[in-house]
Amino acid sequence: MIKTVVIVGAGQAGLQTAISLRQGGFEGRVILLGAESRLPYQRPPLSKQVLKGEFTEEKCTLRQQDFLDAQKIEFRPDSHVIALDAQRRAVTLEGGRMVDYDALVVATGSRLNRIQLGGSLLTGVNYLRTLDDALQLREQLKPGVRLVVAGAGYIGLEVAASARALGCEVSVIEAQSGIMQRSALDPIAAFLEDRHRSEGVTFYFNKLMTEIHGGREVQAVSLDDGTLLDAEVILKGLGVQPEIAWLEDSGIEVDRGVLVDEHCRTNLPGVFAAGDCAQTHHSLYPEPVVLESVQNAVSQGKLCAAAILGQDVSYEEPPWFWSEQYDCRLQMAGLPQPGDELVLRENGPNSLTVLSLGADRLNALQCINAPRDYMAGRKLIAAGSQVSRERLADSTTELKDLL
């Protein structure tokens, strides 16, 4: 009988698991261990609304302490877990204290890739993962400040857009040949790159930052081709990887993340995983995937709770993601597959839809300022039914008419 559920990680996945357990009628102890000192909060606004001063710290908070108390969720901040003892059914906290469980949920999310260069400890060098990081960076983004962003992924580009809105001069360094190469289809990437350039952002592709110069504060950065860029502020936006190092020697199976089945169960009895740290089997795709999104974290949190409660629920919703850069709202659903054909639908001067079409079905779509295409496309992906390439390419045909 499960009397105590311990959830490691107080982000979207961990908090959702706790809430769903209570909503499902679980009456035992729910212990939510958070590594930070703050209440659970949402991360997507950090690179946008928080940097621009549109969101307060309180507005980022997902649930207040009185809600957690009312739900009898034992939230323990500043609880950094360093090891799992699956045989004893306990996790070890920094400092040596152990917390026993009957069921354990691993929801530790992801950690930043940190590349240390000469000058990395100078004032003005920033990462962006936590609310404290965002608040610290916000204080530095003043009009006229020269910002260098290392990495042209989601976070780097969202910060670049926010910084331009604040009047900063922005340069972006990217090791690959274009922006968002891990996530965006080529026409979408080209559209957004043009938009950034029109706002005054300068790109340095196929380049690496090799050194940061300054006394106590940042003054410039060197690139691997000898270019020297003046700068007062630097953001290292070099991507993330699942936070799973603490599971070493625990016996849990990992690959790119913690391996889970369609019910978020790991290979260890009573141990589940959810969110950015989980590599899951999804009914729409042949290979296990790591899905770094709020939607996935929430969905898998619900799955973990259902599995703990003995319910047979699986994950079938197509994954979806979004980004906001200037007046461009990028919405993506599904995952493109090797060999897909790209079909473009141009909806207007500041709108674009790109469909990633398999042999007999729609695998993914990515939209900029095209909410109707996006909503209908999500349903088409979920249905998995055959679609007509000709009708998909005809922008006068509403995607909803193909359902």
Stockholm file with secondary structure:
# STOCKHOLM 1.0

chainA/1-403         MIKTVVIVGAGQAGLQTAISLRQGGFEGRVILLGAESRLPYQRPPLSKQVLKGEFTEEKCTLRQQDFLDAQKIEFRPDSHVIALDAQRRAVTLEGGRMVDYDALVVATGSRLNRIQLGGSLLTGVNYLRTLDDALQLREQLKPGVRLVVAGAGYIGLEVAASARALGCEVSVIEAQSGIMQRSALDPIAAFLEDRHRSEGVTFYFNKLMTEIHGGREVQAVSLDDGTLLDAEVILKGLGVQPEIAWLEDSGIEVDRGVLVDEHCRTNLPGVFAAGDCAQTHHSLYPEPVVLESVQNAVSQGKLCAAAILGQDVSYEEPPWFWSEQYDCRLQMAGLPQPGDELVLRENGPNSLTVLSLGADRLNALQCINAPRDYMAGRKLIAAGSQVSRERLADSTTELKDLL
#=GR chainA/1-403 SS CCCEEEEECCSHHHHHHHHHHHHTTCCSEEEEECSSSSCCBCSGGGGTTTTTTCSCHHHHBSSCHHHHHHTTEEEESSCCEEEEETTTTEEEETTSCEEECSEEEECCCEEECCCCCBTTTSBTEECCSSHHHHHHHHHHCCTTCEEEEECCSHHHHHHHHHHHHTTCEEEEEESSSSTTTTTSCHHHHHHHHHHHHHTTCEEEETCCEEEEEESSBEEEEEETTSCEEECSEEEECCCEEECCGGGTTSCCCBSSSEEECTTSBCSSTTEEECGGGEEECCTTCSSCEECCSHHHHHHHHHHHHHHHTTCCCCCCSCCEEEEEETTEEEEEEECCCTTCEEEEEEEETTEEEEEEECSSSEEEEEEESCHHHHHHHHHHHHHTCCCCHHHHHCTTSCGGGGC
#=GC SS_cons         CCCEEEEECCSHHHHHHHHHHHHTTCCSEEEEECSSSSCCBCSGGGGTTTTTTCSCHHHHBSSCHHHHHHTTEEEESSCCEEEEETTTTEEEETTSCEEECSEEEECCCEEECCCCCBTTTSBTEECCSSHHHHHHHHHHCCTTCEEEEECCSHHHHHHHHHHHHTTCEEEEEESSSSTTTTTSCHHHHHHHHHHHHHTTCEEEETCCEEEEEESSBEEEEEETTSCEEECSEEEECCCEEECCGGGTTSCCCBSSSEEECTTSBCSSTTEEECGGGEEECCTTCSSCEECCSHHHHHHHHHHHHHHHTTCCCCCCSCCEEEEEETTEEEEEEECCCTTCEEEEEEEETTEEEEEEECSSSEEEEEEESCHHHHHHHHHHHHHTCCCCHHHHHCTTSCGGGGC
//
